[in-house]
Amino acid sequence: MMKSRTNHPIAVWSTAALTALVISLTPVGSYAAYAQTVTEVKGTVSTPAPASTAAAPGRNTTVPPLSEASKQSTRPNVLVIGTGGTIAGQSTDATSFQSYRAGTLAIEDMVGELPNKDKVADVTALQFGNSGSSAYTMEDLYDLSLTVDKALETYDSVVVTTGTDTMEEIAYFLDLTVQSGKPVVITGAMRPWTVIGSDAQANLYNAIKLAGSGRTASFGTVLMLNDTIHLARGVTKTNDYRTDTFETPMLGAVGYIDEENIRIYRAPLRATKADGEGKPVFDLSKISKADLAKVEIAVSYQQAGGGAIKGFVADGAKGIVTAGTGAGGISREMSAARKEAIEKGVVFVTTTRTGSGSVYGGGEGIISGDNLSPQQARILLLLSLSFTDDFNTIKGWFETYGTPEV
């Protein structure tokens, strides 16, 4: 039985006005402490206090229960987990496209302002955090992934909103760790919620629509921005301002949303497998946060020195991804430093800095990253080293999860 609901659309500026009022009435010291949790900021803003003076922001991992009305509804139940970012940004004014404070607006208010959402789903919101994407640690992503899986025990699908700066890494981490086969959609925006012409509202609405449709069940985590659907693996941010910034080099998008039409044109390998067979091996419930390995990225360039690799090893890195020139090449000094590090047990993955193309080969202590970007190869290596120290096992995971050929 369809439940009845009376919608009272709220003007977009209602939340903005309230936020501005709160900020204007907040003591300077308190506001500075709050601002410390926000790192994804565009334009001219006040300088935050030193990191040592602010406590680490808390993360809310308590999944809200389904209401009785939602249980009786025939519409899909979608949980939107907000983590902040530009999509939750408060602009200086209505035309401040690049001058805003990210991670300001509450996800519950943002969801509440969306018109006609009852046409596509019953939506509940959870504020996991409210920071720029770069502010989140790997330990935070550990909590986020387990929260998504917990939510999918009762909800039909989950939408995660994040900042776009490291969205491709957050998405790939979820893609490799969430155990449920139910849809997980990640979205964000390139313009803050309160500016004219913002892409934030449309992206959030379409992400909810996609999640509720169930069309990406067994796909793992997908991105939905600018009416375009991408698999988490392979997607990357290609421009710092344009709304069509996310692309998947070589392979392209998997689908599009055009109002009522959701078109899916290709599927990942895991979607072709029997139920349960496509589940990722990286089950975070089997390890602790302390098990998360330290993995870094070293970029090669003309006459690149070996200091970065040596420094990473001295700092305790268990793995290092090299972003090489062309088809993964690195300088002579970097190669010498890599050889020394391998002798100490450090595992390397070789990728290209070009932004597109496959890297093959490998060798003792070295694994090829195929066409993974350096930043996504780091996520896979980090998770691999968190679960095992066996080189051949890790190499096998890169040949399956890292190279999902059909």
Order of alpha helices (4+ residues) and beta strands (2+ residues): alpha-alpha-beta-alpha-beta-beta-beta-alpha-beta-alpha-beta-alpha-beta-alpha-beta-beta-beta-beta-beta-beta-beta-alpha-beta-alpha-beta-beta-beta-alpha-alpha
